Amino acid sequence: MGVSVHGGHMDRHCSTAGIFLRKRINFEIKKGYKLMKESTIKIITVLMLVAILVVIYILNPSFYSDFWRVATSGNMQETMDYIASFGIWAMVFSFLLDVLINALGFLPSIFVSTANGLLFGIVPGIILSWLAETTGVIISFILMRTILRSSAEKLIAKSKYLKKADEFSGKNGFKIMLILRAMPYFPSGILTALGAVSRISLKDYALANLIGKFPSTALEVVIGHDVVNYKNNLDRLMIVIVLVCIIYGAIWYYNRRKERKTA
């Protein structure tokens, strides 16, 4: 009888150990798959960027010298003339130009967005600029995270405050990024760098940018278009500016009230 009881205990222990082992193996497999998936995404992104750079050079060998001149000139007419010079390929080159500017992160894309609205019309200009800017900041995020996140983690581990901020960014990163990206004229490179060193996932970052970039890009295109043609669109320009002030004033007021309630 004793042997039977002992054997039962042994069976239960073996069963428990087996379940634990299977769970551990499944966990390690999922972890390995996740890491492999992230590495694959990074590799694909880098290859996409290289492919874009190569395609641009093949189509136009002088693109990079011209790009730097146009991107740093701040001259709207020169930007428009340069994009228009590509004829039927103008929209394709504008898209690539906007992607490259946003992927680099430190050059303003407002001139390209405005030029898109002036050259292709407001609605096509908004859609083109929105998709190009979103693509560019996602590429920039992946590149920055690959380079910066490991260094950031070492600094975060040394500070309790940074640990809390890092955990907060993981839980609320989507909401924060969405709100900040919805603000027009906010420095894109700074937001991308903050996202890259935070714990926000690539999925949340990409979705927040896809949604948040639309209103901000739309406003930039419309305002840029109407500022250049202010004589014909002064009424709409004033209405848009007033609406923007009301919207962001409401957001600021809502956040202040929320902070006071939680304090």
C-alpha positions as a Python dict, from the first residue, in 0.01 Angstrom:
ca = {
    (1, 'M'): (0, 0, 0),
    (2, 'G'): (283, 236, 93),
    (3, 'V'): (461, 164, -232),
    (4, 'S'): (143, 247, -422),
    (5, 'V'): (103, 584, -243),
    (6, 'H'): (468, 665, -299),
    (7, 'G'): (433, 573, -663),
    (8, 'G'): (129, 802, -690),
    (9, 'H'): (328, 1092, -545),
    (10, 'M'): (606, 1022, -793),
    (11, 'D'): (358, 1019, -1081),
    (12, 'R'): (211, 1351, -973),
    (13, 'H'): (559, 1505, -938),
    (14, 'C'): (658, 1377, -1282),
    (15, 'S'): (333, 1507, -1430),
    (16, 'T'): (383, 1852, -1272),
    (17, 'A'): (745, 1862, -1385),
    (18, 'G'): (636, 1760, -1736),
    (19, 'I'): (376, 2037, -1752),
    (20, 'F'): (627, 2294, -1625),
    (21, 'L'): (885, 2177, -1879),
    (22, 'R'): (636, 2198, -2166),
    (23, 'K'): (533, 2550, -2061),
    (24, 'R'): (897, 2654, -2037),
    (25, 'I'): (974, 2510, -2380),
    (26, 'N'): (669, 2685, -2531),
    (27, 'F'): (773, 3012, -2365),
    (28, 'E'): (1127, 2987, -2504),
    (29, 'I'): (993, 2899, -2850),
    (30, 'K'): (758, 3200, -2846),
    (31, 'K'): (1038, 3424, -2718),
    (32, 'G'): (1272, 3300, -2989),
    (33, 'Y'): (1004, 3345, -3254),
    (34, 'K'): (937, 3701, -3135),
    (35, 'L'): (1307, 3789, -3147),
    (36, 'M'): (1339, 3629, -3490),
    (37, 'K'): (1033, 3822, -3609),
    (38, 'E'): (1173, 4154, -3480),
    (39, 'S'): (1511, 4082, -3641),
    (40, 'T'): (1339, 3997, -3970),
    (41, 'I'): (1143, 4323, -3961),
    (42, 'K'): (1463, 4519, -3895),
    (43, 'I'): (1648, 4345, -4179),
    (44, 'I'): (1356, 4400, -4420),
    (45, 'T'): (1340, 4768, -4320),
    (46, 'V'): (1711, 4822, -4379),
    (47, 'L'): (1686, 4639, -4715),
    (48, 'M'): (1386, 4855, -4809),
    (49, 'L'): (1579, 5171, -4729),
    (50, 'V'): (1881, 5054, -4928),
    (51, 'A'): (1652, 4954, -5217),
    (52, 'I'): (1489, 5299, -5217),
    (53, 'L'): (1829, 5469, -5218),
    (54, 'V'): (1951, 5249, -5505),
    (55, 'V'): (1633, 5299, -5712),
    (56, 'I'): (1657, 5676, -5664),
    (57, 'Y'): (2019, 5677, -5780),
    (58, 'I'): (1941, 5460, -6086),
    (59, 'L'): (1653, 5687, -6189),
    (60, 'N'): (1845, 6005, -6123),
    (61, 'P'): (2222, 5993, -6040),
    (62, 'S'): (2226, 6361, -5942),
    (63, 'F'): (1936, 6316, -5699),
    (64, 'Y'): (2137, 6324, -5377),
    (65, 'S'): (2323, 6646, -5450),
    (66, 'D'): (1996, 6805, -5569),
    (67, 'F'): (1810, 6662, -5270),
    (68, 'W'): (2051, 6816, -5021),
    (69, 'R'): (2035, 7154, -5196),
    (70, 'V'): (1653, 7156, -5204),
    (71, 'A'): (1605, 7011, -4852),
    (72, 'T'): (1832, 7272, -4693),
    (73, 'S'): (1736, 7573, -4905),
    (74, 'G'): (1390, 7635, -4757),
    (75, 'N'): (1291, 7780, -5094),
    (76, 'M'): (934, 7678, -5180),
    (77, 'Q'): (953, 7768, -5547),
    (78, 'E'): (1278, 7575, -5592),
    (79, 'T'): (1124, 7271, -5419),
    (80, 'M'): (820, 7285, -5646),
    (81, 'D'): (1028, 7330, -5961),
    (82, 'Y'): (1251, 7039, -5864),
    (83, 'I'): (960, 6800, -5803),
    (84, 'A'): (775, 6917, -6117),
    (85, 'S'): (1090, 6860, -6327),
    (86, 'F'): (1031, 6482, -6306),
    (87, 'G'): (718, 6510, -6518),
    (88, 'I'): (496, 6200, -6498),
    (89, 'W'): (727, 6063, -6225),
    (90, 'A'): (689, 6377, -6010),
    (91, 'M'): (454, 6212, -5760),
    (92, 'V'): (682, 5907, -5725),
    (93, 'F'): (988, 6123, -5667),
    (94, 'S'): (802, 6344, -5423),
    (95, 'F'): (700, 6035, -5226),
    (96, 'L'): (1061, 5906, -5216),
    (97, 'L'): (1190, 6253, -5127),
    (98, 'D'): (944, 6283, -4838),
    (99, 'V'): (1022, 5929, -4714),
    (100, 'L'): (1395, 6003, -4718),
    (101, 'I'): (1359, 6335, -4534),
    (102, 'N'): (1147, 6176, -4260),
    (103, 'A'): (1374, 5870, -4238),
    (104, 'L'): (1673, 6099, -4177),
    (105, 'G'): (1472, 6277, -3907),
    (106, 'F'): (1660, 6606, -3883),
    (107, 'L'): (1540, 6786, -4199),
    (108, 'P'): (1199, 6961, -4220),
    (109, 'S'): (947, 6805, -4459),
    (110, 'I'): (701, 7094, -4449),
    (111, 'F'): (829, 7235, -4780),
    (112, 'V'): (769, 6903, -4959),
    (113, 'S'): (422, 6867, -4802),
    (114, 'T'): (328, 7219, -4909),
    (115, 'A'): (468, 7158, -5258),
    (116, 'N'): (259, 6840, -5285),
    (117, 'G'): (-57, 7037, -5210),
    (118, 'L'): (31, 7306, -5461),
    (119, 'L'): (141, 7070, -5740),
    (120, 'F'): (-104, 6780, -5711),
    (121, 'G'): (-402, 6941, -5537),
    (122, 'I'): (-494, 6948, -5169),
    (123, 'V'): (-652, 6601, -5135),
    (124, 'P'): (-387, 6410, -5339),
    (125, 'G'): (-118, 6619, -5168),
    (126, 'I'): (-249, 6525, -4823),
    (127, 'I'): (-267, 6151, -4904),
    (128, 'L'): (77, 6149, -5068),
    (129, 'S'): (244, 6341, -4783),
    (130, 'W'): (65, 6139, -4512),
    (131, 'L'): (173, 5801, -4650),
    (132, 'A'): (528, 5919, -4727),
    (133, 'E'): (582, 6079, -4384),
    (134, 'T'): (437, 5776, -4203),
    (135, 'T'): (663, 5541, -4400),
    (136, 'G'): (965, 5759, -4330),
    (137, 'V'): (914, 5787, -3952),
    (138, 'I'): (857, 5411, -3920),
    (139, 'I'): (1184, 5341, -4103),
    (140, 'S'): (1357, 5598, -3884),
    (141, 'F'): (1208, 5443, -3568),
    (142, 'I'): (1337, 5094, -3654),
    (143, 'L'): (1685, 5224, -3737),
    (144, 'M'): (1699, 5439, -3422),
    (145, 'R'): (1569, 5159, -3199),
    (146, 'T'): (1831, 4919, -3338),
    (147, 'I'): (2103, 5171, -3252),
    (148, 'L'): (1968, 5348, -2942),
    (149, 'R'): (1744, 5111, -2742),
    (150, 'S'): (2022, 4889, -2605),
    (151, 'S'): (2212, 5196, -2482),
    (152, 'A'): (1893, 5342, -2336),
    (153, 'E'): (1817, 5020, -2146),
    (154, 'K'): (2154, 5042, -1968),
    (155, 'L'): (2077, 5396, -1853),
    (156, 'I'): (1719, 5305, -1754),
    (157, 'A'): (1842, 5016, -1537),
    (158, 'K'): (2043, 5264, -1324),
    (159, 'S'): (1750, 5494, -1243),
    (160, 'K'): (1419, 5419, -1064),
    (161, 'Y'): (1261, 5728, -1224),
    (162, 'L'): (1363, 5621, -1573),
    (163, 'K'): (1234, 5268, -1504),
    (164, 'K'): (891, 5408, -1412),
    (165, 'A'): (894, 5635, -1719),
    (166, 'D'): (994, 5339, -1936),
    (167, 'E'): (712, 5122, -1796),
    (168, 'F'): (470, 5413, -1849),
    (169, 'S'): (578, 5444, -2212),
    (170, 'G'): (510, 5075, -2265),
    (171, 'K'): (156, 5096, -2125),
    (172, 'N'): (60, 5439, -2260),
    (173, 'G'): (298, 5477, -2554),
    (174, 'F'): (28, 5442, -2819),
    (175, 'K'): (-188, 5719, -2670),
    (176, 'I'): (105, 5956, -2612),
    (177, 'M'): (252, 5902, -2960),
    (178, 'L'): (-90, 5940, -3122),
    (179, 'I'): (-154, 6277, -2952),
    (180, 'L'): (194, 6414, -3023),
    (181, 'R'): (192, 6301, -3387),
    (182, 'A'): (-145, 6471, -3437),
    (183, 'M'): (17, 6806, -3359),
    (184, 'P'): (132, 6984, -3676),
    (185, 'Y'): (484, 7131, -3699),
    (186, 'F'): (609, 6926, -3403),
    (187, 'P'): (976, 6824, -3462),
    (188, 'S'): (947, 6477, -3615),
    (189, 'G'): (1300, 6357, -3535),
    (190, 'I'): (1261, 6428, -3162),
    (191, 'L'): (938, 6225, -3143),
    (192, 'T'): (1094, 5936, -3334),
    (193, 'A'): (1397, 5932, -3103),
    (194, 'L'): (1174, 5940, -2792),
    (195, 'G'): (971, 5651, -2931),
    (196, 'A'): (1285, 5455, -3019),
    (197, 'V'): (1429, 5470, -2666),
    (198, 'S'): (1091, 5401, -2502),
    (199, 'R'): (920, 5065, -2456),
    (200, 'I'): (645, 5128, -2713),
    (201, 'S'): (606, 4835, -2952),
    (202, 'L'): (667, 4870, -3326),
    (203, 'K'): (302, 4781, -3390),
    (204, 'D'): (170, 5053, -3155),
    (205, 'Y'): (420, 5306, -3291),
    (206, 'A'): (328, 5234, -3654),
    (207, 'L'): (-48, 5249, -3584),
    (208, 'A'): (-19, 5567, -3374),
    (209, 'N'): (176, 5735, -3653),
    (210, 'L'): (-59, 5616, -3927),
    (211, 'I'): (-358, 5764, -3740),
    (212, 'G'): (-189, 6066, -3580),
    (213, 'K'): (0, 6175, -3889),
    (214, 'F'): (-315, 6219, -4094),
    (215, 'P'): (-464, 6528, -3919),
    (216, 'S'): (-125, 6694, -3868),
    (217, 'T'): (-16, 6636, -4228),
    (218, 'A'): (-355, 6747, -4360),
    (219, 'L'): (-331, 7072, -4165),
    (220, 'E'): (27, 7133, -4279),
    (221, 'V'): (-67, 7081, -4645),
    (222, 'V'): (-381, 7300, -4625),
    (223, 'I'): (-212, 7579, -4428),
    (224, 'G'): (99, 7570, -4651),
    (225, 'H'): (-116, 7574, -4964),
    (226, 'D'): (-329, 7865, -4841),
    (227, 'V'): (-34, 8068, -4710),
    (228, 'V'): (128, 8058, -5055),
    (229, 'N'): (-208, 8143, -5218),
    (230, 'Y'): (-331, 8363, -4934),
    (231, 'K'): (-492, 8616, -5169),
    (232, 'N'): (-733, 8351, -5297),
    (233, 'N'): (-775, 8146, -4978),
    (234, 'L'): (-750, 8398, -4694),
    (235, 'D'): (-1095, 8315, -4549),
    (236, 'R'): (-1028, 7939, -4540),
    (237, 'L'): (-679, 7996, -4399),
    (238, 'M'): (-815, 8203, -4110),
    (239, 'I'): (-1090, 7946, -4039),
    (240, 'V'): (-836, 7658, -4035),
    (241, 'I'): (-599, 7849, -3803),
    (242, 'V'): (-885, 7932, -3561),
    (243, 'L'): (-1004, 7568, -3563),
    (244, 'V'): (-651, 7444, -3493),
    (245, 'C'): (-621, 7684, -3198),
    (246, 'I'): (-960, 7572, -3060),
    (247, 'I'): (-878, 7201, -3097),
    (248, 'Y'): (-537, 7221, -2933),
    (249, 'G'): (-667, 7458, -2669),
    (250, 'A'): (-936, 7201, -2584),
    (251, 'I'): (-676, 6922, -2566),
    (252, 'W'): (-456, 7133, -2337),
    (253, 'Y'): (-753, 7219, -2111),
    (254, 'Y'): (-864, 6854, -2094),
    (255, 'N'): (-515, 6738, -1995),
    (256, 'R'): (-485, 7010, -1730),
    (257, 'R'): (-819, 6908, -1574),
    (258, 'K'): (-716, 6543, -1580),
    (259, 'E'): (-384, 6624, -1410),
    (260, 'R'): (-562, 6821, -1134),
    (261, 'K'): (-803, 6532, -1069),
    (262, 'T'): (-521, 6278, -1040),
    (263, 'A'): (-305, 6510, -825),
}
